[in-house]
Amino acid sequence: TSAAPKAAAKKPAAASGGRVVASPLAKKRAEELGLDISTIAGTGPGGRITAGDVESAAKGAAAPAKKAAAAPAKPSWTPAPGVIAATPSARAAAKKAKLDLSTIVGTGEFGRVTIDDVMMATGEKKAERKKPAAGGAPVKEMPEGTVPFTGMQRAVSKNMEATLSTPIFRVTREIETDAFDALYQEVKPKGVTVSALLAKAVALAIEKVPIINSSYSTEGGGSIKYNPDINIAMAVAIDGGLITPTLKYANERNIEELGENWRELVEKAKSGSLSPDEYQSGTFTISNLGMFGVKQFDAILPSGMGGILSIGATQEMIVPDTQAVLGMKKVKKMTVTLTADHRQIYGADAALFLKALDEIMQNTSALTK
């Protein structure tokens, strides 16, 4: 018996040169996919091209779509050896500024150095900022230009400059604050602030070492000016500057009264209604950056004062303890640094003051009297 005839191979619908027979959906899909429908073999009745035939062709059965024509190559130019490509105006500007053109990166056509490149090299013009990538964070607009000082800023600046010639020294000590923190939690509902408590503690420590409350005087070729009152100035940052509202007679007043006075002073400082006596009568200053998480810092001695105490943040530490089961315990400590005028205050005075402050803050009974 003779073998059965093989099935005829499928031919493209237009292989015979006739018109393309295809369903409307097939024509639409071929157009969407960028396929030449005349090259697709149809499997429908009478060789009709179906949408399925188009999808199969898109997956690799049909010839790939024609590639887009390559973009024409950009013109290029390379200067002769030893020649630096630059515009005439750029050459003139570089010569005037005594700049070596070879050190300037050109941004012009063919890498040519332009007048803008020279101006950026001399600082006359700022380099253009690159645009952020698509989807990137928006660029934060930063302040630019010169802004005149306010009256307060001028005063602060002059006071800072006035102390630059003062011979100073600094002494730092760590102080345990567990008892102080416990007292604060106890008196906080009564309106007592940390600032008021610190002012009271510092004032009581000054009572024990009065030289800390003094200032240097040029009278008689040099002398110590003792201040009979302990007025604690507290540095406060406000809009447009820095001011030091003062808690007067801080050693003599109770902490509730100091707390109330401090709240009043801060409100006046924010509204700009402090009287000169309320911010110029300090005999000793406290600067507290601990509230901002600063561990330790050195303060600049204010003009006309003998000392300023910088307060750092409270931190938990592990310290030896013979009474503890493991011989260790966890405590809270803060770092304080005294900046003092070395003309009348000496290292031993500073050490005794910080020791007294440490004792007062760990044995807080004196703060509540």
C-alpha positions, 0 to 999 in steps of 0.5 A: 500500500502507498503511504498517506500523503503528508499535510501541506505546510502552512504558507503565509496568507499573501505568499501567492501574491493575493490579498491578505485574508484576516479577521478585523481583530487580527489586523488590529492586533498586528498593527498594535504589535508592529507586525507585518500581517502579510508574513503571518500564516493563517490557520482559519478557514481558507487560510484566514489569519486569526487573532491567535495567529497574530499572538503566536507570531508575536511570540516568535513565530513571525519575523521580527519587526523592522528596526528603527533607523539609527540616529545620525552620528553626532559631528565630532572635532578634535583640536590639534595637539597643544591647542586648547579649544576656547572661545575668544571671549573666554581666552580674553577673560582667562588672560585677564584673570591670569588663569591657565585655560588648560585647567578649566573644563570646557562645557561648550560644543566639542568641549570648548571653554566658554566665557561662562566656564571662566567666570565659574572658575573665578567665582564670578558665576555659580555653576548651574545646579543639576536637575534632580533625577525623575522621581527624586526628592525635590531640591530644598531651597536654601537661604542665599545672600547677605542679611543684616544683623538685627539690633540683638544680633549686633549686641550678641556679636559685640559681647562675644568679641569683647571676651576674646582677649580674656584668658579663660580655662575650662573644667569638666565634671560628670554629675549623677542626676538620679536624685535631681530627676526624681525631685523634678518629677515631684515638683513638675506638677507645681510648675517648676521647670528644670531651668529653675531647679538648675538655677537654684542648684548653681546658686547654692553652689556659688554660695559655697565658692563666692569667687565664682560669682566675681568679675575682673576689674581694671581698677587699681591695676587689677582687682576682684569685683565681688557681687553681693547678689547671685543672679543666674542668667539663662541663655535662651535662643529666640527668633533673631538672636540670643538673650539671657533672662535672669533669675535674680537672688536665685539662692534666696528664693524657693523653687516654686517662685523661681519656676513662676518667674522663669515662665514669665521671663521666657514669655517676655523674651519671646515677645521682646518685652524684657526690661534691661534689668531682666536680661542685663543683671546676671552675675553668672550664666548657665547655657543648657544644650542638653535638652537638644541631646548635646552631650558636652560643649564649651561655652564662651564666657560672657563679657563682665562675668567670671563664669558660665556653666554649660549643661550637657544631656543626661545619659545612662551609665554603668558604674561600680557599686559594692552594694549591688549583686553584680557589683555594678549599677545603672545611673544617670549622669550629665556632663557640665563644663565651667568656663572661667576667667583665669585672672581671678578664678583658679583651677582649684576654685572651679573644682570646688564649685563643681564638687559643691554642685555635684553634692547639691544635685545628689542630696537635693534636700537643700533645693526644697528649702 
